[in-house]
Amino acid sequence: MFKHYNMNQVVLPLDLEIKLDKDDMAFVVNDLVEQIPEEAFASFSRDTG
């Protein structure tokens, strides 16, 4: 099952965004992943575990 995540949430005591440069590849990858329509994951959806 798809687990919702938020890249901007703070899970660790320190904010990792502070350590990443604004032009870091991680932000590009995040933007690309966020552009994938949710319908693309429909075939992976299951009603059971």
URLIN-V513986 format. One record per residue. OMEGA is omega in whole degrees, -180 to 180 (NA if undefined). NEAR is the number of other ideal C-beta (glycine too) atoms within 10 Angstrom. D_LAST is the distance of its C-alpha to the last C-alpha in Angstrom with 1 decimal. Layout:
BEGIN
omega = {OMEGA/OMEGA}
near = {NEAR/NEAR}
d_last = {D_LAST/D_LAST}
END
This chain:
BEGIN
omega = {180/178/-180/176/177/-176/-178/-180/179/180/-180/180/179/-177/-176/179/180/-177/-179/174/-179/179/180/-179/-179/179/177/179/179/179/178/-180/-179/180/178/-180/-178/179/180/-179/-176/-179/180/-177/179/177/-180/-179/NA}
near = {8/9/4/4/8/7/11/8/7/10/7/7/5/8/10/11/13/6/8/12/8/6/7/12/9/12/14/10/10/13/9/9/9/8/7/9/7/8/7/8/10/9/6/8/9/6/5/4/4}
d_last = {7.7/11.5/12.9/16.4/19.2/22.9/25.2/28.0/26.5/28.2/25.9/28.6/32.1/33.7/33.1/32.3/33.6/37.1/37.0/36.0/38.8/38.4/38.5/35.9/33.7/30.6/31.5/32.0/28.6/27.0/29.1/28.1/24.3/24.9/26.8/23.9/23.2/19.7/19.9/19.9/16.1/15.4/14.7/11.8/10.1/7.1/6.9/3.8/0.0}
END
